[in-house]
């Protein structure tokens, strides 16, 4: 099973939707928007060390979600295997 860019995007969107709102917001701002820790802290109303902790926790949660999201049952492949 080969996924195109749209398929990968759908997998990532689904996994992101399973994060808590705070984790999702911090991760998207950091990884996708390229915002600084200071900018994210201001936007979310938290301190900078909390931003770093939230992003770290979000990455861990995202890896767990992707490793549990089965994409190909016949071969036992998870989203993490395919990305």
C-alpha positions as CSV (number, residue, x, y, z in Angstrom):
1,X,0.0,0.0,0.0
2,X,1.5,3.3,-1.1
3,X,0.2,6.5,0.2
4,X,0.4,9.8,-1.6
5,X,1.0,13.1,-0.1
6,X,-2.8,13.5,0.5
7,X,-2.9,10.2,2.3
8,X,0.0,11.1,4.6
9,X,-1.6,14.5,5.3
10,X,-4.9,12.8,6.3
11,X,-3.0,10.5,8.7
12,X,-1.2,13.4,10.3
13,X,-4.4,15.5,10.6
14,X,-6.2,12.5,12.2
15,X,-3.3,12.0,14.7
16,X,-3.1,15.7,15.5
17,X,-6.8,15.8,16.2
18,X,-6.3,13.2,18.9
19,X,-3.9,15.4,20.8
20,X,-5.2,17.7,23.6
21,X,-6.0,21.2,22.3
22,X,-2.9,22.6,24.2
23,X,-0.6,20.0,22.8
24,X,-1.9,20.4,19.3
25,X,-1.7,24.2,19.3
26,X,1.9,24.2,20.7
27,X,3.1,21.5,18.3
28,X,1.5,23.1,15.2
29,X,2.9,26.5,16.1
30,X,6.4,25.1,16.8
31,X,6.7,22.5,14.0
32,X,4.5,23.8,11.2
33,X,4.5,27.6,11.7
34,X,8.1,27.9,12.9
35,X,7.2,30.1,15.8
36,X,9.6,30.8,18.7
37,X,9.1,29.6,22.2
38,X,8.5,33.2,23.2
39,X,5.8,33.7,20.6
40,X,4.0,30.5,21.5
41,X,4.1,31.3,25.2
42,X,2.6,34.7,24.5
43,X,-0.1,33.2,22.3
44,X,-1.1,30.5,24.7
45,X,-0.6,32.6,27.9
46,X,1.9,30.2,29.4
47,X,5.6,30.6,30.3
48,X,8.4,29.5,27.9
49,X,9.4,26.5,29.9
50,X,5.8,25.2,29.8
51,X,5.9,25.6,26.0
52,X,9.0,23.4,25.7
53,X,7.4,20.8,28.0
54,X,4.1,20.9,26.1
55,X,5.8,20.5,22.8
56,X,7.9,17.6,24.1
57,X,4.7,15.9,25.6
58,X,2.9,16.5,22.2
59,X,5.7,14.8,20.3
60,X,5.6,11.8,22.6
61,X,1.8,11.6,22.3
62,X,1.9,11.9,18.6
63,X,4.4,9.1,18.3
64,X,2.2,6.9,20.5
65,X,-0.9,7.7,18.5
66,X,0.8,7.0,15.2
67,X,2.2,3.7,16.5
68,X,-1.3,2.6,17.6
69,X,-3.1,3.8,14.4
70,X,-3.4,0.7,12.2
71,X,-3.3,1.5,8.5
72,X,-2.9,-1.9,6.9
73,X,-4.4,-4.7,9.1
74,X,-3.3,-7.5,6.7
75,X,0.4,-6.6,7.1
76,X,0.0,-5.2,10.6
77,X,1.4,-1.8,9.6
78,X,0.8,1.3,11.7
79,X,0.8,4.9,10.6
80,X,4.3,5.3,12.2
81,X,5.6,2.4,10.0
82,X,4.3,4.1,6.9
83,X,5.4,7.7,7.5
